[in-house]
Amino acid sequence: MSRRNLVGIYTDEFTDIKKKYKVGPIVGSGSYGTVRKVKDRKTGECFACKTIRKSQVNDVEPIRREIAILSGMDHPNIVKFINVYEDKKYIHLVQELCTGGELYNRVAEKIESGKYFSEKSAIYLLRDILDAVRYCHDVKHIVHRDLKPENFLLKDDSDEKPIIKIIDFGLSRKNDTRTGLMASKVGTPSYIAPEILYQDYTYKVDIWSIGVITYILLCGYAPFAGYDDHETLRLVQSANLEFGSPEWDDISSEAKDFVSQLLSRDPNRRPTATEAMNHPWLTKHGNNTSDSTFGPFKKRDLSSSGGDYPPLRMDSEKSNAFQKYLAMSKIKKSLSAVSAIATPTEIDYLGKVFQKADKRVFENKSIEDIDKAIETGVLSDIVKSNLQKMCSVMKSGTGRHLSMEFAPFLQGAIKNGEEKEKMSSGIKIIPHV
């Protein structure tokens, strides 16, 4: 369907979302559009509203599919879909608001700040993740196909009883074929299962992804992470799983067995979500409510932890390298979004800003230049939001050790009819010494 004909993507008539909700500031963004906090005018309850500009949509089917899948979900660990609104220019998806941030960021933040995170903490979180995936697979017959740390948000800032929410069902599929086989090559390199590369796979790809997430939670880096996507996919294909020292020295044999089963190269040897929940490592501590005093992010006196596992290490060279990789990925994602949505005038303006920033890249002054450009430049809210997100990453603990050559980003910024080239391939990351 062409962009000019994008009317009534999902609804039969146009409605004004502002009549139902008070629309607040942008809290997230991407190439699809923005996420804003909205408040119900009658009840005062707050939600997240994902707004998609129709002119940026090439194929409406993924949007329709995601709405259909989410609207049928009802599980405490899956983000709740509220409603969809549509007007002439936009489609608005109203969902449950999650304010606790991304799972991996929260774990790393708590460890860095001296909070305690152990195998038992990981077990607490994984039981909820597996139960949500069990619900998807066994009850709704849905395969997510893109499970990764950034697609797990926390409902709020609670350290004692954090609630995980799975989000982003844009690549999900109904597993309703006779064989259950799928062929589309989708996913994110570090978390993709080997069989996806051969375009012949089942719901077991989600189990592999949970295995990767477990591995990261326990040691701080991914099991198959190369210098670039090509190298990462080569490592995924080989599926040569290692438990390196010193990060895995103190990890229990039960945890290693759990990870090994989920990351079996043969999908037939991987457990189902239900079987994984019954693995001895997870059942050792009972269910998540059995200990009312336990919270996965609570700071505790280790001398009185009574048989609890020792705190996990996430300060190794490999862990630091993976955190840099995550930072790079977020920077590229923000710049790719800008490349997809910026107008020719904005591209021209940013070209001048980036040229100046490149000259000062090794003086650590480039981010200051972009900050000023965001404040003073005539840029749309969504472009500003993505640039602010990029700057925020580059100012963070990990991001401070990265710098960016911005000029290559603009080399591909040529508008061709209604399409623009993706510029993320031209981005060059430079580590600070």
Secondary structure, DSSP 8 states (H G I E B T S, - for coil): --GGG---SS-SS---GGGTEEEEEEEEEETTEEEEEEEETTT--EEEEEEEEGGG-S-SHHHHHHHHHHHT---TTB--EEEEEE-SSEEEEEEE---S-BHHHHHHHHHHTT---BHHHHHHHHHHHHHHHHIIIIIS-EE-S---GGGEEESSS-SSS--EEE---TT-EE--SSS--B----S-GGG--HHHHTT-B-THHHHHHHHHHHHHHHHSS-SS--SSHHHHHHHHHHT-----TTTTTTS-HHHHHHHHHHT-SSGGGS--HHHHHTSHHHHTT--TTS-TT--TT----GGG--S---B----SHHHHHHHHHHHHHHHHHHHHHHHHH--HHHHHHHHHHHHHHHHTGGGT-HHHHHHHHHHHS---HHHHHHHHHHHHHHHSTTGGGEEEE-HHHHHT--EETTEE---GGG-EEEE--
